[in-house]
Amino acid sequence: MKQYTLPEKIYNSRMAGRIRRLHIRPMNGEEQNVAAHTWGLTMILLDLFPDISRDGLIFAIRHDVPEVVTGDIPANVKWAHPALEEALEQREKEFLQKMGWKSEHTGVPSWEYENRYIKIADRIELLFYCMEQMYLGNWLLADVYINVRDKLMEDIEGVSNKKMRAKIIAYVDAYSDYLASNFSKKAVFPRDGLSIS
């Protein structure tokens, strides 16, 4: 299989960051792209799992770049059509090979845990984005929120370390509480917040 040239690799990486996420749903405000999602995922990983290996972090940063050749196919479509999901996974592996990148995160002693942590951070980032959209009044993402929340809880239950499970839940709850106390309809907007003087 022929490798991409250096300029092609640069182009693919840059274009991947511009791919729209959740493109089948209307958004309030700026739509999220892969670059913004990856930034959020990386920050969550570093907050929750600061000892993640360099390889794990690189894998997480690159995990959605293959969408440059597939687009961001909604998870529910892939779940409903396993053959499509399998074909997309194969196409993504071929793309990663042509980029000269790993198609799986393996090879470090903690890779099994790290894969779970990357998946958890990925879901948390989507959960947070859905929450922010709902506080902006976009309740068309409520079903996505419920879906990802349920999947996230399954992933958290699979974490054997009780302290880590509690840390993850506390992290999600802290942001949820922050949004509720600062951006809900019940939050008080001070008079000086409306003043321009």
Secondary structure, 3 states (H helix, E strand, C coil): CCCCCHHHHHHHHHHHHCCECCCCCCCCCCCCEHHHHHHHHHHHHHHHCCCCCHHHHHHHHHCCCCHHHHCCCCHHHHHHCHHHHHHHHHHHHHHHHHHCCCCCCCCCCCHHHHHHHHHHHHHHHHHHHHHHHHHCCCHHHHHHHHHHHHHHHHHHHCCCCHHHHHHHHHHHHHHHHHHHHHHCCCCCCCHHHCCCC
